[in-house]
Amino acid sequence: YGVGVLPATAFGEPGRPLRIRAATSHFYGETDERRTAALEAADPLALPWIRGSVDRVGEVLADLTGAPVPALAP
């Protein structure tokens, strides 16, 4: 799926129920320019690379759980 995850137990959570933590390290961008733009944006979710990352994580989690992809406000 291209999304890095770790078991929540790596962060001190109990082993039951099964939980994961998804990596969000590149949500703000792959370059210094994009990361700076994201930090300075009044609405970072309006930036296409951030919206795309959030949408992708939603798609992956929906596929893994069998749930419908949640719709985000435009």
N, C-alpha and C positions, 0 to 999 in steps of 0.2 A: 504493500500500500504506500510505501514511501513516507510513513510517519513513524518517528522514533517514539517508543514507549518503554516505560520501566514499571515493574510491579510496585504497587503502593507500599508494599512491605519495605522497599528500599528507603522509604521516607518515614519509617516507624509506625505505619498503620498495621492493624492486625491482618492476618492472612485470610480471614473470612469476614465479610463476603469478598469475593475476588474483585479487585480494583486495579486500575492502571493510572499512570500519569503520562499524558501525551506531551512530547516536546514542542515548545513554541518558540524555539530559539531564532527561527528565521522569519517569524511573523512580521517583524519590523523592516525587513528587507535584507537583501544579500550584499548591499554596498553601504559605505558610510553615508553617501548622499541620500539614499532611500531611508536609512535609519534616522538620519537627522530630520528629514521631511516628516517622517512618522511622528517623531517626538514633538515637532513644532505644529503639527496639524491640529486644528480645532476638533476635527472628527476623523481620527485615523482610520476608522472602518470605511470611510468614503474613498480611501486610496485603493486603487485596483489590486496592488500586490497584497495588501492586508486582507481585503475582502476575499480575494482568491484563496488565501491560506485558510481563513476561517471557514469558507465554503468547503474546501477540500477536507478539513478535519471533520466537519459535519457529515460529509458524504461517507468517509471511511467509517466513522462510528455508527452511522445508520446501517451501512452494509454489514458490519460485524454483529450488530445487535438485531438486525432484521426489522428495525423501525424505519418509518418514513423519514426522509431528510427534512429537518425543521426549516421552515421558511423564516428568513431574517427580514426585518423591515428594510425597505430600500434606502 
